[in-house]
Structure formats: structure tokens, C-alpha cells
């Protein structure tokens, strides 16, 4: 699956929630996500394990270059036994690099997903994932311009706000 996304940083969360409520469907509110990022021998591949409620998802992402949008080839699968799976990854050379928690509210609009993410020590931001034209439409509906968006990844956020993300929890 191809992931196309952009972020809008330092949002007024209450204002954005009101705007989203006017045109998008809320899927969940303030769900706690715990993400373990793994260092690996393949620098061009992002690898993570994420726990959402009682579900564990293993994800790999491969970067695709694009000037306007952040695009990744993404592969996900559910994991039944976290401890055994972590051990298998360690055998293959993967090691836990970071562990973070964030609270996420998710909205759906047409074929796109809009999330409001909150990490400790980082201002709330929006991530919009979907087809390019819909992303641009959503950006406008939220009262922003494409110049207000960024392709920054989560590591860039940690660096921007000078947050030690080795273990970031609520």
C-alpha cells in the first residue's frame, strides 16, 4: 500500500476539532498508541511495532521521493505474540531504538484519514493521509494553505521540539 501524507503543526486543537466535525466523521477520540521503533541494518526502511488497544501491528515503510508530499510504500500485518515476535526481530538484527506514547483522534473524509496527534512535550498537530487531491481539499477546508504543511516525520518533530524520544510516555 502507498502512504501519502502531510502534517500541519502547532494547531489550535479546539478550532480544528470543530472544523473537522463539520465535514468529517470521527472514528475514535483520544486513543492511546504505544509505538516501538526499531533500529535495523536497512537504513532506508522504517520499522515499528505499534500497540493500539489490544491490537499489535508490525509496519515497514520505504521512502519514495516527492517534493510536495511525504510518500511511503507501507506494509502492515497483525502480530499475535509480541514477545516472540520481538525475539524474532532481534535474531534478525533489529533492536528497540525508541518507545513513545501518543494520544490520537481519528477522522475519516472520503478516502482520507485525518488524525490529531498529541505527544508529551510536543504541540498538537494534524496528519492527513489520502489521495493528493483530497489532502489539498482537506487542507483548504481546515482553513490552511499547502504552504502551511510539512513532510516532517516523527523523528524530525522530536528534533524540532528538542524532545528526548528514547522513552516518551504520558
DAUR-V149105 format. One record per residue. N is the residue number from 0. RES is the residue in one small letter. PHI is phi in whole degrees, 0 to 359 (999 if undefined). OMEGA is omega in radians with two decimals (999 if undefined). NEAR is the number of other C-alpha atoms within 12 Angstrom. Layout:
n->(N;N)
res->(RES;RES)
phi->(PHI;PHI)
omega->(OMEGA;OMEGA)
near->(NEAR;NEAR)
This chain:
n->(0;1;2;3;4;5;6;7;8;9;10;11;12;13;14;15;16;17;18;19;20;21;22;23;24;25;26;27;28;29;30;31;32;33;34;35;36;37;38;39;40;41;42;43;44;45;46;47;48;49;50;51;52;53;54;55;56;57;58;59;60;61;62;63;64;65;66;67;68;69;70;71;72;73;74;75;76;77;78;79;80;81;82;83;84;85;86;87;88;89;90;91;92;93;94;95;96;97;98;99;100;101;102;103;104;105;106;107;108;109;110;111;112;113;114;115;116;117;118;119;120;121;122;123;124;125;126;127;128;129;130;131;132;133;134;135;136;137;138;139;140;141;142;143;144;145;146;147;148;149;150;151;152;153;154;155;156;157;158;159;160;161;162;163;164;165;166;167;168;169)
res->(x;x;x;x;x;x;x;x;x;x;x;x;x;x;x;x;x;x;x;x;x;x;x;x;x;x;x;x;x;x;x;x;x;x;x;x;x;x;x;x;x;x;x;x;x;x;x;x;x;x;x;x;x;x;x;x;x;x;x;x;x;x;x;x;x;x;x;x;x;x;x;x;x;x;x;x;x;x;x;x;x;x;x;x;x;x;x;x;x;x;x;x;x;x;x;x;x;x;x;x;x;x;x;x;x;x;x;x;x;x;x;x;x;x;x;x;x;x;x;x;x;x;x;x;x;x;x;x;x;x;x;x;x;x;x;x;x;x;x;x;x;x;x;x;x;x;x;x;x;x;x;x;x;x;x;x;x;x;x;x;x;x;x;x;x;x;x;x;x;x)
phi->(999;262;253;240;207;216;239;237;267;51;276;273;299;297;297;294;300;297;295;298;300;280;222;238;259;283;266;207;226;60;284;275;246;244;240;253;266;248;283;207;287;250;299;270;238;271;230;211;242;230;252;236;56;256;259;245;240;260;228;237;226;241;288;240;288;203;285;261;239;271;236;223;274;237;232;229;210;281;242;274;234;300;296;294;296;300;297;299;295;299;300;277;102;271;227;296;256;214;222;229;243;214;254;229;247;243;237;237;219;51;259;244;242;241;237;254;250;230;257;301;71;233;300;303;216;251;237;244;234;165;295;307;298;294;301;298;298;295;306;294;298;277;89;246;245;300;294;276;264;215;266;309;265;297;293;296;296;300;292;303;263;52;253;281;261;304;213;242;228;279)
omega->(3.11;-3.14;3.08;-3.06;3.02;3.08;2.93;-3.02;3.00;-3.09;2.92;-2.96;-3.13;3.13;-3.13;3.11;3.12;3.13;3.13;3.13;-3.10;-3.11;-3.09;3.13;3.11;-3.13;3.09;-3.06;3.00;3.09;3.10;3.08;3.05;-3.06;3.04;3.09;-3.07;2.98;-3.07;-3.12;-3.09;-3.00;-3.10;3.13;3.04;-3.07;3.13;2.94;-3.11;3.08;3.09;-2.99;3.14;-3.10;3.12;-3.09;3.03;-3.06;2.93;-3.13;3.11;-3.06;3.00;-3.07;3.09;-3.08;-3.00;-3.04;2.99;-3.08;3.12;2.92;-2.99;3.08;-3.12;3.03;3.10;3.13;-3.13;-3.08;-3.05;-3.06;3.12;-3.14;3.08;3.13;3.11;3.12;3.10;3.11;3.14;3.08;3.12;3.13;3.10;3.12;-3.10;3.05;-3.13;2.99;3.01;3.05;-3.03;2.97;-3.04;3.05;3.09;3.04;-3.07;-3.13;-3.05;3.05;3.10;3.13;2.96;-3.11;3.08;2.99;2.96;3.03;3.13;3.10;3.13;3.09;3.10;2.96;-3.14;-3.13;3.13;3.07;-3.06;-3.10;3.11;3.10;3.12;3.11;-3.13;3.10;3.13;3.14;3.13;3.09;3.13;3.02;-3.14;3.11;3.12;-3.07;3.11;3.05;-3.04;3.07;-3.05;3.12;3.06;3.07;-3.14;3.13;-3.12;-3.09;3.08;-3.12;3.04;-3.01;3.14;3.03;-3.04;-3.07;3.02;999)
near->(15;21;28;35;38;40;38;38;32;25;25;20;23;13;16;30;28;18;23;31;22;17;19;24;23;23;19;19;20;23;22;26;29;28;33;33;34;31;25;21;15;15;14;16;22;29;33;35;39;31;28;23;16;16;19;25;28;29;27;28;28;22;23;19;14;14;11;22;31;30;27;27;21;22;20;20;17;19;22;16;17;20;13;12;22;27;15;15;23;18;12;15;16;25;23;22;23;25;27;33;30;33;30;29;31;29;34;27;27;18;20;28;32;44;40;38;35;34;34;23;23;29;23;30;34;40;38;43;36;31;24;24;20;23;36;29;24;40;33;20;22;30;21;23;18;24;17;21;29;27;30;23;24;29;22;18;28;23;16;18;19;13;21;22;28;20;21;24;23;16)
